[in-house]
Each structure stands twice: as C-alpha cells, then as structure tokens.
Amino acid sequence: MLDIALLMANASQLKAVLDAPAASQDNYFVPSLVFLSVSITLQVGVSVILLVLGTLELRTRQARNKADVLNNVSVGLILAIIILNVFIASFGIRFSGST
C-alpha cells in the first residue's frame, strides 16, 4: 500500500511542478522534474520486477538463482527510490514569490 501512496504523491507533485506558470518557476524546477520522473519510472520498474518474481516457479536451482538476482535488483532500486524521494522532499515545490 505504501508504494501506491508514494506513486500517487509523486504523480501529484509532478502535476504541481508541470502546472507552475513559467514566470514562477525557480532554479529547482528542472531537478524536481527530473527526480520525480526518475522516481516514478523506478517505481514502475520495481512493480514489474515484483510481478515477475511472483510468477516464478522455484523448483530448480537456476530458477532460485534468477529469483535471487531479481530480488537483489528490486532491493537496490527501492533504495534508489528512497534516496531520490529524500532529494525530492528537500527541494520541495516552491514557486518564486512564495515563502
């Protein structure tokens, strides 16, 4: 459930960044746009990996090795998502003229 909430929050922030009038965009517009886009892309990627992991049959050693690799990749991507969202939170959504 938390991953869906984070995806919705990022989508909402992306909408707010994109809806900002050109005159009120500050120096953090491009980094916010990039970080939000990368975060959403990584979240979708992790979702796909988790769906693949859920469908694997783990009867053979080779299948278990593949599942281990996919699991490690998903954990690494989740760590990257967390770090990205820390940066997103630190940049925030501010527009010139607002305090």
N, CA, C and O atoms as a GROMACS GRO file, in nm:
protein
  396
    1MET      N    1   0.081  -0.119   0.000
    1MET     CA    2   0.000   0.000   0.000
    1MET      C    3   0.086   0.127   0.000
    1MET      O    4   0.049   0.226  -0.062
    2LEU      N    5   0.199   0.123   0.070
    2LEU     CA    6   0.283   0.242   0.075
    2LEU      C    7   0.342   0.277  -0.060
    2LEU      O    8   0.361   0.394  -0.090
    3ASP      N    9   0.371   0.176  -0.143
    3ASP     CA   10   0.426   0.205  -0.273
    3ASP      C   11   0.323   0.277  -0.361
    3ASP      O   12   0.359   0.363  -0.441
    4ILE      N   13   0.197   0.242  -0.347
    4ILE     CA   14   0.091   0.311  -0.422
    4ILE      C   15   0.076   0.454  -0.372
    4ILE      O   16   0.057   0.546  -0.452
    5ALA      N   17   0.085   0.472  -0.242
    5ALA     CA   18   0.076   0.607  -0.185
    5ALA      C   19   0.192   0.694  -0.232
    5ALA      O   20   0.173   0.811  -0.264
    6LEU      N   21   0.312   0.638  -0.238
    6LEU     CA   22   0.428   0.713  -0.284
    6LEU      C   23   0.414   0.746  -0.432
    6LEU      O   24   0.447   0.857  -0.474
    7LEU      N   25   0.366   0.652  -0.511
    7LEU     CA   26   0.345   0.677  -0.653
    7LEU      C   27   0.243   0.789  -0.674
    7LEU      O   28   0.263   0.877  -0.757
    8MET      N   29   0.135   0.785  -0.598
    8MET     CA   30   0.033   0.890  -0.608
    8MET      C   31   0.088   1.026  -0.564
    8MET      O   32   0.059   1.128  -0.626
    9ALA      N   33   0.167   1.027  -0.457
    9ALA     CA   34   0.226   1.153  -0.410
    9ALA      C   35   0.322   1.210  -0.514
    9ALA      O   36   0.322   1.330  -0.540
   10ASN      N   37   0.404   1.123  -0.574
   10ASN     CA   38   0.496   1.170  -0.676
   10ASN      C   39   0.422   1.221  -0.799
   10ASN      O   40   0.461   1.322  -0.858
   11ALA      N   41   0.317   1.152  -0.838
   11ALA     CA   42   0.238   1.197  -0.954
   11ALA      C   43   0.174   1.332  -0.924
   11ALA      O   44   0.169   1.419  -1.012
   12SER      N   45   0.125   1.350  -0.803
   12SER     CA   46   0.064   1.477  -0.764
   12SER      C   47   0.168   1.589  -0.764
   12SER      O   48   0.140   1.700  -0.811
   13GLN      N   49   0.287   1.562  -0.713
   13GLN     CA   50   0.393   1.662  -0.713
   13GLN      C   51   0.438   1.695  -0.855
   13GLN      O   52   0.465   1.811  -0.887
   14LEU      N   53   0.445   1.593  -0.940
   14LEU     CA   54   0.483   1.616  -1.080
   14LEU      C   55   0.380   1.705  -1.149
   14LEU      O   56   0.416   1.795  -1.225
   15LYS      N   57   0.253   1.681  -1.122
   15LYS     CA   58   0.147   1.764  -1.179
   15LYS      C   59   0.161   1.908  -1.131
   15LYS      O   60   0.146   2.002  -1.210
   16ALA      N   61   0.191   1.927  -1.003
   16ALA     CA   62   0.208   2.062  -0.949
   16ALA      C   63   0.328   2.132  -1.014
   16ALA      O   64   0.322   2.251  -1.043
   17VAL      N   65   0.436   2.058  -1.036
   17VAL     CA   66   0.554   2.117  -1.098
   17VAL      C   67   0.524   2.155  -1.243
   17VAL      O   68   0.562   2.263  -1.288
   18LEU      N   69   0.456   2.068  -1.314
   18LEU     CA   70   0.426   2.095  -1.455
   18LEU      C   71   0.320   2.204  -1.472
   18LEU      O   72   0.320   2.273  -1.574
   19ASP      N   73   0.232   2.221  -1.375
   19ASP     CA   74   0.128   2.324  -1.383
   19ASP      C   75   0.178   2.462  -1.343
   19ASP      O   76   0.105   2.561  -1.357
   20ALA      N   77   0.300   2.471  -1.295
   20ALA     CA   78   0.353   2.600  -1.250
   20ALA      C   79   0.369   2.693  -1.370
   20ALA      O   80   0.421   2.652  -1.474
   21PRO      N   81   0.325   2.816  -1.355
   21PRO     CA   82   0.346   2.912  -1.464
   21PRO      C   83   0.495   2.936  -1.486
   21PRO      O   84   0.574   2.932  -1.392
   22ALA      N   85   0.532   2.961  -1.610
   22ALA     CA   86   0.674   2.978  -1.644
   22ALA      C   87   0.738   3.090  -1.565
   22ALA      O   88   0.857   3.082  -1.531
   23ALA      N   89   0.665   3.193  -1.534
   23ALA     CA   90   0.721   3.308  -1.462
   23ALA      C   91   0.753   3.274  -1.317
   23ALA      O   92   0.838   3.340  -1.256
   24SER      N   93   0.688   3.174  -1.261
   24SER     CA   94   0.709   3.144  -1.120
   24SER      C   95   0.802   3.025  -1.097
   24SER      O   96   0.822   2.985  -0.983
   25GLN      N   97   0.858   2.968  -1.203
   25GLN     CA   98   0.948   2.854  -1.187
   25GLN      C   99   1.083   2.902  -1.134
   25GLN      O  100   1.141   2.998  -1.186
   26ASP      N  101   1.133   2.834  -1.031
   26ASP     CA  102   1.260   2.873  -0.973
   26ASP      C  103   1.371   2.781  -1.024
   26ASP      O  104   1.351   2.703  -1.117
   27ASN      N  105   1.488   2.791  -0.961
   27ASN     CA  106   1.604   2.711  -1.003
   27ASN      C  107   1.586   2.563  -0.978
   27ASN      O  108   1.659   2.482  -1.034
   28TYR      N  109   1.490   2.526  -0.895
   28TYR     CA  110   1.469   2.385  -0.863
   28TYR      C  111   1.368   2.317  -0.953
   28TYR      O  112   1.333   2.201  -0.930
   29PHE      N  113   1.320   2.387  -1.055
   29PHE     CA  114   1.219   2.329  -1.145
   29PHE      C  115   1.273   2.206  -1.217
   29PHE      O  116   1.211   2.100  -1.213
   30VAL      N  117   1.387   2.219  -1.282
   30VAL     CA  118   1.443   2.108  -1.361
   30VAL      C  119   1.484   1.991  -1.271
   30VAL      O  120   1.448   1.877  -1.302
   31PRO      N  121   1.557   2.014  -1.160
   31PRO     CA  122   1.589   1.900  -1.074
   31PRO      C  123   1.464   1.830  -1.020
   31PRO      O  124   1.460   1.707  -1.014
   32SER      N  125   1.364   1.906  -0.981
   32SER     CA  126   1.240   1.846  -0.931
   32SER      C  127   1.174   1.762  -1.039
   32SER      O  128   1.127   1.651  -1.014
   33LEU      N  129   1.170   1.816  -1.160
   33LEU     CA  130   1.110   1.745  -1.272
   33LEU      C  131   1.184   1.615  -1.301
   33LEU      O  132   1.122   1.511  -1.323
   34VAL      N  133   1.316   1.620  -1.302
   34VAL     CA  134   1.397   1.501  -1.330
   34VAL      C  135   1.383   1.399  -1.218
   34VAL      O  136   1.361   1.281  -1.245
   35PHE      N  137   1.396   1.442  -1.093
   35PHE     CA  138   1.388   1.349  -0.981
   35PHE      C  139   1.251   1.281  -0.974
   35PHE      O  140   1.242   1.161  -0.950
   36LEU      N  141   1.145   1.358  -0.995
   36LEU     CA  142   1.011   1.300  -0.992
   36LEU      C  143   0.991   1.200  -1.106
   36LEU      O  144   0.934   1.092  -1.085
   37SER      N  145   1.038   1.234  -1.224
   37SER     CA  146   1.023   1.143  -1.339
   37SER      C  147   1.101   1.014  -1.318
   37SER      O  148   1.051   0.905  -1.347
   38VAL      N  149   1.224   1.026  -1.270
   38VAL     CA  150   1.306   0.907  -1.246
   38VAL      C  151   1.244   0.822  -1.135
   38VAL      O  152   1.242   0.699  -1.145
   39SER      N  153   1.196   0.885  -1.030
   39SER     CA  154   1.135   0.812  -0.920
   39SER      C  155   1.012   0.733  -0.966
   39SER      O  156   0.996   0.616  -0.932
   40ILE      N  157   0.927   0.797  -1.044
   40ILE     CA  158   0.807   0.728  -1.094
   40ILE      C  159   0.846   0.613  -1.186
   40ILE      O  160   0.788   0.505  -1.178
   41THR      N  161   0.946   0.635  -1.273
   41THR     CA  162   0.992   0.528  -1.362
   41THR      C  163   1.048   0.410  -1.283
   41THR      O  164   1.018   0.295  -1.315
   42LEU      N  165   1.128   0.438  -1.181
   42LEU     CA  166   1.184   0.330  -1.099
   42LEU      C  167   1.075   0.256  -1.024
   42LEU      O  168   1.082   0.134  -1.009
   43GLN      N  169   0.974   0.327  -0.977
   43GLN     CA  170   0.864   0.261  -0.905
   43GLN      C  171   0.788   0.165  -0.997
   43GLN      O  172   0.750   0.056  -0.956
   44VAL      N  173   0.767   0.208  -1.121
   44VAL     CA  174   0.700   0.119  -1.217
   44VAL      C  175   0.790  -0.002  -1.247
   44VAL      O  176   0.742  -0.114  -1.257
   45GLY      N  177   0.920   0.022  -1.260
   45GLY     CA  178   1.014  -0.087  -1.284
   45GLY      C  179   1.016  -0.189  -1.171
   45GLY      O  180   1.017  -0.309  -1.195
   46VAL      N  181   1.016  -0.141  -1.047
   46VAL     CA  182   1.013  -0.232  -0.932
   46VAL      C  183   0.883  -0.311  -0.930
   46VAL      O  184   0.882  -0.430  -0.897
   47SER      N  185   0.774  -0.247  -0.965
   47SER     CA  186   0.645  -0.318  -0.970
   47SER      C  187   0.649  -0.432  -1.071
   47SER      O  188   0.598  -0.541  -1.043
   48VAL      N  189   0.708  -0.407  -1.186
   48VAL     CA  190   0.720  -0.512  -1.288
   48VAL      C  191   0.807  -0.626  -1.237
   48VAL      O  192   0.773  -0.744  -1.255
   49ILE      N  193   0.919  -0.592  -1.175
   49ILE     CA  194   1.009  -0.696  -1.121
   49ILE      C  195   0.936  -0.780  -1.015
   49ILE      O  196   0.949  -0.902  -1.014
   50LEU      N  197   0.860  -0.714  -0.928
   50LEU     CA  198   0.788  -0.788  -0.824
   50LEU      C  199   0.680  -0.878  -0.884
   50LEU      O  200   0.656  -0.988  -0.833
   51LEU      N  201   0.615  -0.832  -0.990
   51LEU     CA  202   0.517  -0.919  -1.059
   51LEU      C  203   0.585  -1.041  -1.120
   51LEU      O  204   0.531  -1.151  -1.113
   52VAL      N  205   0.701  -1.021  -1.179
   52VAL     CA  206   0.776  -1.134  -1.236
   52VAL      C  207   0.818  -1.229  -1.125
   52VAL      O  208   0.808  -1.351  -1.140
   53LEU      N  209   0.866  -1.175  -1.014
   53LEU     CA  210   0.906  -1.260  -0.902
   53LEU      C  211   0.789  -1.344  -0.849
   53LEU      O  212   0.807  -1.458  -0.809
   54GLY      N  213   0.672  -1.286  -0.850
   54GLY     CA  214   0.555  -1.358  -0.801
   54GLY      C  215   0.511  -1.472  -0.890
   54GLY      O  216   0.441  -1.563  -0.844
   55THR      N  217   0.550  -1.469  -1.015
   55THR     CA  218   0.508  -1.574  -1.108
   55THR      C  219   0.612  -1.682  -1.128
   55THR      O  220   0.586  -1.781  -1.197
   56LEU      N  221   0.731  -1.666  -1.071
   56LEU     CA  222   0.838  -1.765  -1.092
   56LEU      C  223   0.809  -1.894  -1.017
   56LEU      O  224   0.764  -1.894  -0.903
   57GLU      N  225   0.836  -2.004  -1.085
   57GLU     CA  226   0.834  -2.136  -1.021
   57GLU      C  227   0.976  -2.165  -0.971
   57GLU      O  228   1.070  -2.165  -1.050
   58LEU      N  229   0.991  -2.189  -0.844
   58LEU     CA  230   1.124  -2.204  -0.784
   58LEU      C  231   1.161  -2.350  -0.762
   58LEU      O  232   1.212  -2.386  -0.657
   59ARG      N  233   1.136  -2.432  -0.861
   59ARG     CA  234   1.163  -2.575  -0.847
   59ARG      C  235   1.309  -2.610  -0.873
   59ARG      O  236   1.360  -2.706  -0.816
   60THR      N  237   1.375  -2.534  -0.957
   60THR     CA  238   1.514  -2.566  -0.991
   60THR      C  239   1.609  -2.464  -0.928
   60THR      O  240   1.568  -2.354  -0.890
   61ARG      N  241   1.734  -2.503  -0.920
   61ARG     CA  242   1.837  -2.414  -0.864
   61ARG      C  243   1.854  -2.291  -0.953
   61ARG      O  244   1.875  -2.180  -0.903
   62GLN      N  245   1.845  -2.309  -1.084
   62GLN     CA  246   1.858  -2.198  -1.177
   62GLN      C  247   1.746  -2.095  -1.156
   62GLN      O  248   1.770  -1.974  -1.162
   63ALA      N  249   1.626  -2.143  -1.134
   63ALA     CA  250   1.512  -2.053  -1.110
   63ALA      C  251   1.530  -1.977  -0.978
   63ALA      O  252   1.497  -1.859  -0.969
   64ARG      N  253   1.582  -2.046  -0.877
   64ARG     CA  254   1.607  -1.979  -0.748
   64ARG      C  255   1.716  -1.873  -0.762
   64ARG      O  256   1.707  -1.767  -0.701
   65ASN      N  257   1.818  -1.903  -0.842
   65ASN     CA  258   1.924  -1.804  -0.865
   65ASN      C  259   1.869  -1.680  -0.937
   65ASN      O  260   1.904  -1.567  -0.904
   66LYS      N  261   1.783  -1.704  -1.036
   66LYS     CA  262   1.721  -1.593  -1.107
   66LYS      C  263   1.635  -1.510  -1.012
   66LYS      O  264   1.636  -1.386  -1.018
   67ALA      N  265   1.562  -1.577  -0.925
   67ALA     CA  266   1.479  -1.506  -0.828
   67ALA      C  267   1.565  -1.426  -0.731
   67ALA      O  268   1.529  -1.314  -0.693
   68ASP      N  269   1.679  -1.481  -0.690
   68ASP     CA  270   1.770  -1.408  -0.601
   68ASP      C  271   1.822  -1.281  -0.668
   68ASP      O  272   1.828  -1.175  -0.606
   69VAL      N  273   1.860  -1.293  -0.794
   69VAL     CA  274   1.911  -1.177  -0.867
   69VAL      C  275   1.802  -1.070  -0.880
   69VAL      O  276   1.826  -0.953  -0.854
   70LEU      N  277   1.682  -1.112  -0.920
   70LEU     CA  278   1.571  -1.017  -0.933
   70LEU      C  279   1.537  -0.952  -0.799
   70LEU      O  280   1.507  -0.833  -0.792
   71ASN      N  281   1.543  -1.030  -0.693
   71ASN     CA  282   1.517  -0.976  -0.559
   71ASN      C  283   1.622  -0.872  -0.522
   71ASN      O  284   1.588  -0.766  -0.470
   72ASN      N  285   1.749  -0.901  -0.548
   72ASN     CA  286   1.855  -0.805  -0.517
   72ASN      C  287   1.842  -0.678  -0.601
   72ASN      O  288   1.866  -0.569  -0.550
   73VAL      N  289   1.805  -0.692  -0.727
   73VAL     CA  290   1.785  -0.576  -0.812
   73VAL      C  291   1.670  -0.491  -0.759
   73VAL      O  292   1.679  -0.368  -0.755
   74SER      N  293   1.562  -0.556  -0.718
   74SER     CA  294   1.448  -0.480  -0.667
   74SER      C  295   1.483  -0.406  -0.538
   74SER      O  296   1.440  -0.293  -0.518
   75VAL      N  297   1.561  -0.468  -0.452
   75VAL     CA  298   1.603  -0.401  -0.328
   75VAL      C  299   1.691  -0.280  -0.360
   75VAL      O  300   1.676  -0.175  -0.299
   76GLY      N  301   1.783  -0.295  -0.455
   76GLY     CA  302   1.867  -0.183  -0.496
   76GLY      C  303   1.786  -0.068  -0.555
   76GLY      O  304   1.813   0.048  -0.526
   77LEU      N  305   1.687  -0.102  -0.637
   77LEU     CA  306   1.602   0.002  -0.696
   77LEU      C  307   1.518   0.071  -0.589
   77LEU      O  308   1.496   0.192  -0.596
   78ILE      N  309   1.470  -0.005  -0.492
   78ILE     CA  310   1.393   0.055  -0.383
   78ILE      C  311   1.480   0.151  -0.302
   78ILE      O  312   1.433   0.257  -0.260
   79LEU      N  313   1.605   0.115  -0.281
   79LEU     CA  314   1.698   0.206  -0.212
   79LEU      C  315   1.717   0.334  -0.294
   79LEU      O  316   1.719   0.443  -0.237
   80ALA      N  317   1.731   0.320  -0.425
   80ALA     CA  318   1.745   0.438  -0.511
   80ALA      C  319   1.620   0.525  -0.505
   80ALA      O  320   1.630   0.648  -0.504
   81ILE      N  321   1.503   0.463  -0.501
   81ILE     CA  322   1.377   0.538  -0.491
   81ILE      C  323   1.372   0.616  -0.360
   81ILE      O  324   1.330   0.732  -0.358
   82ILE      N  325   1.414   0.553  -0.251
   82ILE     CA  326   1.415   0.621  -0.121
   82ILE      C  327   1.507   0.742  -0.125
   82ILE      O  328   1.470   0.850  -0.079
   83ILE      N  329   1.627   0.724  -0.179
   83ILE     CA  330   1.723   0.834  -0.185
   83ILE      C  331   1.669   0.947  -0.273
   83ILE      O  332   1.679   1.064  -0.238
   84LEU      N  333   1.612   0.911  -0.388
   84LEU     CA  334   1.554   1.012  -0.477
   84LEU      C  335   1.443   1.090  -0.407
   84LEU      O  336   1.434   1.212  -0.422
   85ASN      N  337   1.361   1.022  -0.332
   85ASN     CA  338   1.250   1.090  -0.266
   85ASN      C  339   1.296   1.176  -0.149
   85ASN      O  340   1.226   1.271  -0.112
   86VAL      N  341   1.410   1.146  -0.092
   86VAL     CA  342   1.469   1.238   0.007
   86VAL      C  343   1.508   1.368  -0.062
   86VAL      O  344   1.483   1.477  -0.009
   87PHE      N  345   1.569   1.358  -0.181
   87PHE     CA  346   1.604   1.478  -0.257
   87PHE      C  347   1.478   1.554  -0.301
   87PHE      O  348   1.476   1.677  -0.296
   88ILE      N  349   1.376   1.482  -0.343
   88ILE     CA  350   1.251   1.545  -0.384
   88ILE      C  351   1.192   1.624  -0.267
   88ILE      O  352   1.147   1.737  -0.284
   89ALA      N  353   1.194   1.564  -0.150
   89ALA     CA  354   1.139   1.632  -0.032
   89ALA      C  355   1.224   1.753   0.005
   89ALA      O  356   1.170   1.854   0.050
   90SER      N  357   1.355   1.743  -0.013
   90SER     CA  358   1.440   1.856   0.023
   90SER      C  359   1.426   1.972  -0.074
   90SER      O  360   1.434   2.088  -0.034
   91PHE      N  361   1.405   1.944  -0.203
   91PHE     CA  362   1.383   2.052  -0.298
   91PHE      C  363   1.244   2.111  -0.280
   91PHE      O  364   1.226   2.232  -0.292
   92GLY      N  365   1.147   2.028  -0.251
   92GLY     CA  366   1.011   2.075  -0.230
   92GLY      C  367   0.952   2.138  -0.355
   92GLY      O  368   1.016   2.144  -0.460
   93ILE      N  369   0.830   2.182  -0.342
   93ILE     CA  370   0.764   2.251  -0.452
   93ILE      C  371   0.741   2.393  -0.406
   93ILE      O  372   0.647   2.421  -0.332
   94ARG      N  373   0.828   2.483  -0.452
   94ARG     CA  374   0.815   2.624  -0.421
   94ARG      C  375   0.814   2.701  -0.551
   94ARG      O  376   0.877   2.660  -0.649
   95PHE      N  377   0.746   2.807  -0.552
   95PHE     CA  378   0.743   2.893  -0.669
   95PHE      C  379   0.795   3.031  -0.627
   95PHE      O  380   0.775   3.074  -0.514
   96SER      N  381   0.861   3.098  -0.719
   96SER     CA  382   0.914   3.232  -0.690
   96SER      C  383   0.800   3.323  -0.643
   96SER      O  384   0.690   3.323  -0.699
   97GLY      N  385   0.829   3.398  -0.542
   97GLY     CA  386   0.728   3.486  -0.487
   97GLY      C  387   0.656   3.427  -0.368
   97GLY      O  388   0.586   3.499  -0.296
   98SER      N  389   0.670   3.296  -0.345
   98SER     CA  390   0.608   3.234  -0.227
   98SER      C  391   0.717   3.212  -0.123
   98SER      O  392   0.834   3.196  -0.158
   99THR      N  393   0.678   3.209   0.002
   99THR     CA  394   0.776   3.194   0.110
   99THR      C  395   0.779   3.053   0.160
   99THR      O  396   0.856   3.021   0.250
   0.00000   0.00000   0.00000
